[in-house]
């Protein structure tokens, strides 16, 4: 999969909008690639810590530049394997935002305090080791274990109940009635991992790369007798669906789990400040080597469960928790070549081809070089980086593996540079189609874009391939069996040139002399499975369909926002077309969606104005019927389904908390007042929005009246 041109070495707060957009796309593509490696091929190349760290930078980019929200954004985890029955999680299993230094932790504590408007009031957190294993949810009904499921994509996991019953740390019964869902981590100790690999090697079988991979592979065996032979362990630290919580704090709930017979981590501690949290982090870091099992950081959580409820969630993670990762890992190797990959939007992305080197237990042969300027030793604002040292083929380089899943070339060992090494000349033509490759100038800032982009557009085969890969990807149409290699093969052979060709493939195959069944690596059953997977996607949720179209700046979260607001695709398309004809009200209907903004709106309007896109859509909609987004909301809420605008200075809630509360109760929160606004909540200092609401006759409430309405007074 192509790497994205990025500015990953630059702080998120210093990225330009275009740099952030390129970085965002690269990160998202890498998440999808590693989802497939881990869940689809059982061949992971990274640790959980590195995977979560990738997501942290993704979320940081969303927070720093709201126009990016959802831009190519992946979901949580990956689709469950077809080898297992599926289990729908009653409460989604989300990942955590991550921190990589002390300042990140201090910022986290400050954000929580601001959100809750606590001032100097005391605030307690828990801190515990982050186990590098496999997440597992255990559901008990009236004291008996009935289901065990992996996280999967966060909404749906794999049913591994039979295997989980073989784990000694997992009680078959607990002294508690009702529905109790215990969540935790499956792992292997270092000693048990070494013993398993010794047996594997003795039997002539493949050895495992690390304890996490061994634990995941052991739990996901189709034969539970194999799992029973592996000494898996389990730490309980969280929960899902619960009839009633046994305590009012995170710490005490986990301690209750211990009294029920679960193993909990002895290094869990309550902390009263960021300084206490960091002190415990460094203690655990020093003890890491002596624990006897792999950890990759420390997890902090707000201890008070009532405050957790108030804090709520952002798209993929709780606001009340943070994973603080251990430092990055580095290695030295030789840069043997630089290759250029062309991305879905035409960016020319330089990839370092390295002499293979092991970094943190993973063999690395590729690394990102970010962009043209990074190779030259120039930063995002024109400043020198690496003291101005450029990167040349033949250089000995320092490779870093940290938050970014694809390692990056961090620096050059200038003393080892070959005498004949020459400065790298970045191509000015596209290697895929020969079109000119240019660096656009931002009209607002006058600055040249960091990315060089192919001008070939629709004639560029690399872009066409990447767009098709995006269309079928896991978080878009999610068509099983149409991976990147298959798309490239089918594209090159003329079988699939545009999205609609996917849905006519079966009909064309039946009348073809050169049938898919005769292709190398294919057979009757695999072809049948592919066609079944395609047919399953003839009806698809609207948010996935919108995301699959590959509209610039509109990713997974953006797709959900549009699907939630417009409900059906015809309404979205009609509104965008009217906006493209100059209809200000139609444009406002898109731009006023909280999380959209002018840049995203421009991209949506331009997409639907393009005649080629409209023709593809017309052809595609003959085969695909987008379905309304279905979300679980509190239908009993008096604001469910209403559009609300908050304005003025709120006194009992912060603005973020008010927005989260409204969305949790099923409302749509907009950024501006229009005829479609149902309710305005106005605090002191409300100005033009209150005036417009009054003119339009929109119901207006004070903050206190709003809280009384929703039962939060």
C-alpha positions in Angstrom: 0.0 0.0 0.0 1.4 3.4 -0.8 2.7 5.6 1.9 1.4 9.1 2.3 3.4 12.2 2.0 3.6 13.6 5.5 5.2 15.9 8.0 5.2 13.4 10.8 8.4 14.9 12.3 6.7 18.2 12.9 4.5 18.9 15.9 0.8 18.7 15.1 0.3 22.3 16.2 2.8 23.5 13.6 1.5 21.7 10.6 -0.1 23.6 7.7 -3.5 22.5 6.7 -2.2 20.7 3.6 0.6 19.0 5.5 -1.9 17.8 8.1 -4.2 16.5 5.4 -1.4 14.5 3.8 -0.2 13.2 7.1 -3.8 12.2 8.0 -4.3 10.2 4.9 -1.0 8.4 5.3 -1.8 7.4 8.8 -5.3 6.2 7.8 -3.9 4.1 5.0 -1.4 2.5 7.3 -4.0 1.6 9.9 -6.1 -0.2 7.2 -3.0 -2.0 6.0 -2.1 -3.3 9.5 -5.7 -4.2 10.2 -5.5 -6.5 7.2 -2.1 -7.9 8.2 -3.3 -8.7 11.7 -6.9 -9.8 11.3 -7.0 -11.0 7.7 -3.6 -12.6 7.3 -2.6 -13.3 11.0 0.8 -11.8 10.1 1.1 -8.6 12.2 4.2 -6.4 11.8 3.7 -4.0 14.7 2.8 -4.1 18.4 -0.5 -2.9 19.9 1.4 0.1 21.3 2.5 1.2 17.9 -0.9 0.7 16.4 -2.5 2.8 19.2 0.2 5.4 18.8 -0.7 5.8 15.2 -4.3 6.5 16.2 -3.2 9.1 18.7 -1.6 11.3 16.1 -4.7 10.8 13.9 -6.9 12.2 16.7 -4.4 15.0 17.5 -4.7 16.1 13.9 -8.5 16.1 14.1 -8.3 18.2 17.3 -5.8 20.6 15.9 -7.5 21.2 12.5 -11.2 20.5 12.6 -11.5 20.6 8.8 -9.8 17.2 8.9 -12.3 15.5 11.1 -13.0 12.1 9.7 -10.7 12.7 6.8 -10.0 9.1 5.6 -10.4 8.1 9.2 -10.5 4.4 10.0 -12.6 2.8 12.7 -11.5 0.9 15.8 -9.9 -2.4 15.2 -10.8 -4.5 12.2 -13.6 -6.7 10.9 -13.8 -10.0 12.7 -12.4 -13.0 11.0 -14.9 -15.1 9.0 -13.4 -18.2 10.7 -15.3 -17.4 13.9 -19.0 -16.7 14.7 -19.5 -13.0 15.4 -20.6 -11.4 18.7 -22.1 -7.9 18.7 -20.8 -5.9 21.7 -23.6 -4.4 23.7 -21.2 -1.6 24.6 -18.6 -0.8 21.9 -15.0 -1.7 22.7 -13.0 1.4 22.0 -9.3 2.1 21.8 -7.5 4.8 23.9 -5.9 8.1 22.9 -2.1 7.9 23.5 0.6 10.1 25.0 4.3 9.9 24.2 5.8 12.3 26.7 5.2 14.0 30.0 3.7 17.1 28.4 1.0 15.0 26.7 0.0 13.7 30.1 -0.1 17.2 31.7 -2.2 18.4 28.7 -4.6 15.5 29.2 -5.1 16.3 32.9 -5.6 20.0 32.0 -8.1 19.1 29.2 -10.2 17.0 31.6 -10.2 19.8 34.2 -11.3 22.3 31.6 -14.0 20.1 30.2 -15.4 19.5 33.7 -14.8 23.1 34.8 -13.2 21.9 38.0 -10.9 24.8 38.8 -8.7 23.8 41.7 -11.0 21.0 43.0 -9.3 17.6 43.6 -9.3 15.1 40.8 -8.2 11.5 41.2 -6.9 9.2 38.4 -5.9 5.5 38.3 -2.6 4.4 36.7 -1.8 0.9 35.7 0.5 -1.0 33.3 -0.8 -1.3 29.8 -0.6 -5.0 28.9 0.6 -5.8 25.4 -1.9 -8.6 24.6 -5.3 -9.2 23.0 -8.4 -7.5 24.3 -11.2 -9.8 25.4 -14.8 -9.3 26.7 -16.3 -11.9 29.0 -20.1 -11.9 29.4 -21.6 -13.6 32.5 -25.3 -14.2 33.0 -26.5 -15.0 36.5 -22.9 -15.9 37.5 -22.0 -18.2 34.6 -19.7 -17.4 31.7 -21.8 -17.5 28.5 -19.7 -15.6 25.9 -16.1 -14.6 25.3 -15.4 -12.2 22.4 -12.4 -10.4 20.9 -12.6 -6.7 20.2 -12.8 -7.1 16.5 -13.8 -3.7 14.9 -15.0 -2.4 18.3 -18.7 -3.1 17.5 -18.4 -6.8 16.6 -15.9 -9.3 17.7 -15.0 -13.0 17.3 -16.7 -15.6 19.4 -13.8 -17.4 21.2 -15.8 -18.8 24.1 -14.6 -22.3 23.9 -11.0 -21.2 23.9 -11.5 -18.7 26.7 -12.9 -21.5 28.9 -9.4 -23.1 28.8 -7.7 -20.1 30.4 -7.0 -20.7 34.0 -7.3 -17.0 35.0 -10.9 -16.8 33.6 -13.5 -18.0 36.2 -16.3 -20.2 34.8 -18.6 -18.8 37.5 -18.6 -15.6 39.6 -20.6 -14.8 42.7 -22.8 -12.1 41.1 -26.2 -12.3 39.4 -27.5 -10.5 36.4 -25.5 -9.4 33.3 -21.8 -8.8 34.0 -19.3 -8.1 31.2 -15.7 -8.2 32.3 -13.1 -6.8 29.9 -9.3 -7.3 30.0 -6.3 -8.6 28.2 -5.1 -12.0 27.3 -1.3 -12.4 27.4 1.6 -14.7 27.8 4.5 -14.5 30.3 8.0 -14.3 28.9 8.9 -17.7 30.3 5.8 -19.4 28.8 6.4 -17.7 25.4 10.0 -19.0 25.3 8.7 -22.5 26.1 6.1 -22.4 23.4 8.6 -21.2 20.8 11.0 -24.0 21.9 8.3 -26.6 21.3 7.4 -25.0 17.9 11.0 -25.0 16.8 11.5 -28.6 18.0 8.4 -29.7 16.0 9.7 -27.9 12.9 6.9 -25.3 13.0 7.1 -21.5 12.6 8.1 -19.7 15.8 6.1 -16.6 17.0 7.6 -13.1 16.7 6.7 -12.0 20.2 4.4 -12.9 23.1 1.5 -10.7 21.9 1.4 -12.5 18.5 1.6 -15.9 20.3 -1.2 -15.0 22.7 -3.4 -13.7 19.9 -2.7 -16.8 17.7 -3.4 -19.1 20.7 -6.7 -17.6 21.6 -7.9 -17.6 17.9 -7.3 -21.3 17.3 -10.2 -23.2 15.7 -9.4 -26.2 17.9 -9.7 -25.2 21.6 -7.5 -28.2 22.5 -4.6 -26.3 21.0 -5.5 -23.2 23.1 -5.6 -25.4 26.2 -2.0 -26.4 25.6 -0.9 -22.7 25.7 -0.6 -21.2 29.2 -2.6 -18.0 28.5 -3.2 -15.5 31.3 -5.8 -12.8 31.7 -5.8 -9.5 33.6 -9.2 -7.8 34.2 -9.3 -4.0 34.2 -12.6 -2.8 32.6 -16.2 -3.7 31.9 -18.9 -3.4 29.3 -22.6 -4.2 29.7 -23.5 -4.3 33.5 -26.9 -4.5 35.2 -25.4 -2.6 38.1 -21.8 -1.4 38.9 -20.5 -2.7 42.2 -18.7 0.5 43.2 -18.5 4.2 42.3 -14.9 4.4 41.2 -12.7 2.7 38.6 -10.3 1.5 41.3 -13.0 0.0 43.5 -14.8 -1.7 40.6 -11.5 -3.4 39.6 -10.9 -4.4 43.2 -14.3 -6.0 43.2 -13.4 -8.0 40.1 -10.4 -9.3 42.1 -12.8 -10.4 44.9 -14.8 -12.3 42.3 -11.8 -14.4 41.3 -10.2 -12.4 38.5 -6.5 -11.6 38.3 -6.0 -7.8 38.4 -2.7 -5.9 38.0 -0.9 -5.3 41.4 0.6 -2.1 40.0 -2.7 -0.3 39.7 -2.5 2.9 41.8 -4.6 5.9 42.6 -2.9 9.2 41.7 -4.0 12.7 42.8 -2.1 14.8 40.2 -0.3 14.7 36.9 3.0 14.6 38.9 1.8 11.5 40.8 0.8 9.9 37.5 4.1 10.6 35.9 6.0 9.3 39.0 4.1 6.0 38.8 4.8 5.8 35.1 8.5 6.1 35.6 8.4 3.6 38.4 6.6 1.1 36.1 9.1 1.9 33.3 12.0 1.0 35.7 10.2 -2.2 36.7 9.3 -3.2 33.2 12.1 -5.7 32.6 11.3 -7.5 35.9 7.5 -7.9 35.4 7.8 -11.1 33.4 5.3 -10.1 30.7 5.1 -7.4 28.0 3.8 -4.0 28.7 4.0 -1.0 26.4 3.0 1.9 28.6 0.8 3.0 31.4 -3.0 3.7 31.3 -4.5 6.6 33.2 -8.3 6.8 33.9 -10.4 9.3 35.7 -11.3 7.4 38.9 -14.8 8.8 39.6 -17.3 7.0 37.4 -19.8 9.8 37.5 -17.1 12.1 36.1 -16.3 9.5 33.4 -20.0 9.7 32.4 -19.8 13.5 32.1 -16.7 13.4 30.1 -18.1 10.9 27.6 -16.4 10.0 24.3 -14.9 11.4 21.1 -15.2 9.4 17.9 -13.0 6.4 18.8 -11.9 6.9 22.4 -13.1 8.0 25.9 -12.2 11.5 27.0 -11.5 10.2 30.5 -8.6 7.8 29.7 -5.1 7.9 28.2 -2.4 5.4 27.3 1.1 6.8 28.0 3.5 4.9 25.8 7.1 4.0 26.4 9.9 5.7 24.4 10.5 5.1 20.7 13.0 2.6 19.4 15.9 3.3 17.0 18.3 1.4 14.7 21.1 2.2 12.2 21.0 0.8 8.6 21.9 1.8 5.0 19.5 3.6 2.6 19.7 1.4 -0.5 17.2 3.3 -2.6 14.3 5.7 -2.8 11.1 4.8 -4.6 8.1 7.0 -5.4 4.6 5.8 -4.8 1.6 7.7 -6.2 -1.3 8.0 -3.8 -5.1 8.2 -4.4 -5.0 12.0 -4.6 -1.9 12.1 -6.8 0.7 12.8 -4.2 4.2 11.6 -4.9 5.3 9.8 -1.8 9.0 8.9 -1.3 9.7 5.5 0.3 13.1 4.6 1.7 14.2 1.1 0.7 16.5 0.0 3.5 19.0 -2.8 4.2 16.8 -4.9 6.5 17.3 -4.2 10.2 15.5 -5.4 13.3 14.0 -2.6 15.3 12.1 -3.6 18.5 11.6 -7.2 17.3 10.3 -6.3 13.8 12.4 -6.5 10.6 12.2 -3.2 8.9 13.1 -2.8 5.2 10.9 0.3 4.3 10.6 3.7 5.9 8.8 7.0 5.1 10.8 9.9 3.8 7.7 12.1 4.2 8.2 14.6 1.3 10.6 16.4 -1.0 11.7 19.0 1.5 12.2 16.4 4.3 14.8 14.7 2.0 16.5 18.0 1.5 16.7 18.7 5.3 13.9 21.4 5.2 11.0 21.5 7.7 7.4 22.4 7.1 8.0 26.1 7.7 11.2 26.3 5.6 13.4 25.8 8.7 16.4 23.6 8.8 16.0 20.1 10.2 18.7 17.6 11.0 21.0 20.7 11.0 20.4 21.0 7.2 21.7 17.5 6.4 20.0 16.0 3.3 19.3 12.3 2.8 21.2 10.5 0.0 21.1 6.9 -1.4 24.0 5.1 0.3 23.8 7.0 3.5 23.8 5.3 6.9 20.6 6.4 8.5 18.9 6.3 11.9 15.5 4.6 11.6 12.9 5.4 14.2 9.9 3.3 15.2 7.5 5.1 17.5 4.0 6.4 17.1 4.1 6.1 13.3 3.5 2.5 12.2 5.7 2.9 9.1 9.2 3.7 10.5 10.8 6.9 9.5 14.3 8.0 8.6 15.2 10.3 11.4 18.7 11.3 10.7 21.9 10.7 8.7 25.3 9.6 10.0 27.2 12.1 8.0 30.6 10.6 8.8 29.7 7.4 7.0 28.4 9.1 3.8 30.0 7.5 0.7 32.2 9.9 -1.3 30.1 9.3 -4.5 26.7 9.9 -2.8 24.8 12.6 -4.7 21.8 14.8 -3.6 18.6 13.1 -4.5 16.6 14.7 -7.3 12.9 14.5 -6.7 11.0 13.7 -9.9 8.9 16.4 -11.5 6.9 14.0 -13.6 4.6 11.2 -12.3 6.3 7.8 -12.5 2.9 6.2 -13.2 1.6 8.2 -16.1 4.3 10.7 -17.0 2.2 13.8 -16.3 3.7 16.9 -14.7 4.0 16.7 -11.0 3.7 20.1 -9.3 3.6 21.7 -5.9 0.6 23.9 -5.4 0.7 27.2 -3.7 -1.8 27.9 -0.9 -3.6 31.1 -2.0 -4.3 32.1 1.6 -0.7 31.8 2.9 1.3 32.0 -0.3 3.3 29.0 0.8 4.2 26.1 -1.4 2.6 22.8 -0.6 5.0 20.2 0.9 3.5 17.5 -1.4 4.2 17.3 -5.1 1.1 16.1 -6.9 0.5 14.4 -10.3 -1.7 16.5 -12.6 -2.8 13.5 -14.5 -6.0 13.1 -12.6 -8.3 10.5 -14.1 -5.7 9.4 -16.7 -3.3 8.4 -14.0 -3.6 4.6 -13.4 -1.9 4.9 -10.0 -4.6 7.2 -8.7 -7.4 5.1 -10.3 -6.1 2.0 -8.5 -5.8 3.8 -5.2 -9.3 5.2 -5.5 -10.6 1.7 -6.1 -8.7 0.3 -3.2 -10.2 3.0 -1.0 -13.7 2.2 -2.3 -13.5 -1.4 -1.3 -11.5 -0.9 1.9 -12.6 -2.2 5.3 -14.1 1.1 6.6 -15.7 2.0 3.3 -17.7 -0.6 1.2 -15.8 -3.4 3.0 -15.9 -6.0 0.2 -14.2 -9.2 1.4 -11.8 -10.7 -1.1 -11.1 -7.4 -3.0 -7.8 -6.5 -1.4 -5.1 -4.3 -2.8 -3.4 -6.9 -4.9 -6.7 -8.2 -6.4 -7.8 -4.7 -7.3 -4.4 -4.0 -9.1 -4.7 -7.3 -10.9 -8.3 -6.8 -12.0 -7.5 -3.2 -13.0 -4.5 -4.1 -15.1 -6.6 -6.8 -16.9 -9.5 -4.4 -17.5 -12.0 -6.2 -15.3 -12.5 -3.3 -12.9 -11.8 0.2 -14.0 -14.5 2.1 -12.0 -16.5 1.3 -8.9 -19.6 0.3 -10.8 -17.6 -2.4 -12.6 -17.4 -4.3 -9.3 -21.1 -4.9 -9.3 -21.3 -6.1 -12.9 -18.3 -8.5 -12.5 -20.5 -11.6 -11.9 -22.7 -11.0 -14.9 -19.7 -10.4 -17.1 -17.9 -13.4 -15.8 -20.7 -15.7 -16.7 -20.5 -14.8 -20.3 -16.7 -14.6 -20.6 -14.5 -17.1 -22.2 -11.8 -16.2 -19.8 -13.5 -16.8 -16.5 -12.2 -15.8 -13.1 -12.1 -19.5 -12.1 -9.3 -20.0 -14.5 -7.0 -17.3 -13.0 -4.0 -18.4 -11.0 -4.9 -18.6 -7.3 -8.6 -18.7 -7.9 -11.1 -21.5 -8.0 -14.9 -22.1 -8.1 -15.4 -21.6 -4.4 -13.2 -18.5 -4.1 -14.9 -16.8 -7.0 -18.3 -17.7 -5.5 -17.2 -16.2 -2.2 -16.1 -13.0 -3.9 -19.4 -12.6 -5.7 -21.3 -13.3 -2.5 -19.3 -10.6 -0.7 -20.0 -8.1 -3.5 -23.7 -8.9 -3.4 -23.8 -8.4 0.3 -22.8 -4.8 -0.3 -25.5 -3.9 -2.8 -27.2 -2.4 0.3 -24.8 -0.5 2.5 -25.1 2.1 5.2 -25.2 5.7 3.9 -22.2 6.8 5.9 -20.0 4.0 4.5 -21.2 4.8 0.9 -20.3 8.5 1.3 -16.9 7.6 2.8 -16.2 5.1 0.0 -16.7 7.8 -2.7 -13.3 9.3 -1.7 -14.5 12.9 -1.5 -11.5 15.0 -0.3 -11.6 15.8 3.4 -14.6 13.5 3.9 -13.6 10.5 5.9 -15.4 8.0 8.1 -16.5 10.5 10.7 -17.4 13.0 8.0 -19.5 10.3 6.3 -21.4 9.8 9.5 -22.0 13.5 10.0 -23.4 13.8 6.5 -25.5 10.6 6.8 -26.9 11.6 10.2 -27.8 15.1 8.8 -29.3 14.2 5.4 -30.6 10.7 6.1 -30.6 9.7 2.4 -28.2 10.1 -0.4 -30.6 11.9 -2.8 -31.0 14.7 -0.2 -27.2 15.1 0.1 -26.7 15.1 -3.6 -29.5 17.5 -4.3 -28.3 19.9 -1.7 -24.7 19.8 -3.0 -25.8 20.4 -6.6 -27.8 23.4 -5.5 -24.9 24.7 -3.6 -22.8 24.3 -6.7 -25.3 26.4 -8.6 -24.9 29.3 -6.1 -27.7 28.5 -3.7 -26.5 30.0 -0.4 -29.1 28.2 1.7 -28.1 24.8 0.3 -24.4 25.6 0.9 -25.3 26.6 4.5 -27.1 23.3 5.0 -23.8 21.6 4.6 -21.4 24.1 6.1 -23.5 24.5 9.2 -23.1 20.9 10.2 -20.9 20.9 13.2 -17.6 19.4 12.1 -17.9 20.4 8.4 -16.8 24.0 7.7 -15.9 25.8 4.5 -13.0 23.6 3.3 -15.0 20.4 3.6 -18.1 22.0 2.1 -16.1 23.2 -0.9 -14.8 19.7 -1.5 -18.3 18.2 -1.3 -19.7 20.8 -3.7 -16.8 20.3 -6.2 -17.2 16.6 -6.1 -20.8 16.7 -7.2 -20.2 19.4 -9.7 -17.7 17.2 -11.6 -19.6 15.6 -14.5 -17.4 12.5 -14.5 -18.3 11.9 -10.8 -22.0 12.3 -11.5 -21.8 9.7 -14.3 -20.0 7.2 -12.0 -22.6 7.9 -9.3 -25.5 7.3 -11.6 -24.0 4.0 -12.8 -23.1 3.0 -9.3 -26.6 3.7 -7.9 -28.1 1.3 -10.4 -26.4 -1.5 -8.4 -26.0 -0.1 -4.8 -28.7 1.3 -2.5 -27.4 3.3 0.4 -29.4 2.7 3.6 -30.1 5.3 6.3 -27.6 5.4 9.2 -28.9 3.4 12.1 -27.6 4.6 15.5 -28.7 3.7 19.0 -30.0 6.9 20.7 -32.1 7.6 23.6 -35.5 7.7 21.9 -37.2 8.8 25.2 -35.1 12.0 25.3 -37.1 15.1 24.6 -34.4 16.4 22.3 -33.9 13.2 20.2 -33.8 14.0 16.5 -33.8 17.8 17.1 -31.2 20.2 15.9 -29.7 22.3 18.7 -27.4 25.3 18.7 -25.5 26.4 21.8 -24.5 30.1 22.1 -23.2 32.5 24.7 -21.3 31.7 27.9 -22.5 28.5 29.5 -22.0 28.4 33.2 -22.8 24.9 34.4 -21.4 23.0 31.4 -18.5 23.7 29.2 -19.3 24.0 25.5 -17.7 20.6 24.8 -19.7 19.0 27.6 -22.9 20.5 26.3 -22.3 19.3 22.8 -21.5 15.8 24.1 -24.6 15.7 26.2 -26.8 16.8 23.3 -25.4 14.2 21.0 -25.6 11.4 23.6 -29.4 12.2 23.9 -29.9 11.9 20.2 -29.8 15.6 19.1 -27.9 17.1 16.2 -25.7 19.9 17.4 -25.2 22.6 14.7 -22.8 25.5 14.7 -25.2 28.2 13.4 -28.9 29.0 13.4 -31.0 28.3 10.4 -34.7 27.5 9.6 -33.9 23.9 10.4 -32.8 24.7 14.0 -35.3 23.4 16.5 -33.8 24.8 19.7 -31.3 27.4 20.8 -29.7 27.2 24.2 -28.4 30.7 25.1 -26.1 31.7 27.9 -25.0 35.2 29.0 -23.5 37.2 26.2 -25.5 35.5 23.4 -25.5 37.8 20.3 -26.3 37.4 16.6 -27.4 33.7 16.9 -30.0 34.7 19.6 -31.2 37.6 17.4 -31.6 35.3 14.4 -33.4 32.7 16.4 -35.8 35.3 17.7 -36.4 36.5 14.1 -37.1 32.9 13.0 -39.4 32.1 15.9 -37.1 29.3 17.2 -37.6 28.1 20.7 -34.9 29.5 23.0 -33.9 28.2 26.4 -31.5 29.2 29.1 -28.9 26.7 30.2 -30.8 25.9 33.3 -34.0 25.4 31.4 -32.2 23.1 29.0 -30.7 21.0 31.8 -34.2 20.8 33.4 -35.6 19.7 30.0 -33.2 16.8 29.6 -33.3 15.8 33.3 -29.8 17.0 34.3 -30.8 19.8 36.6 
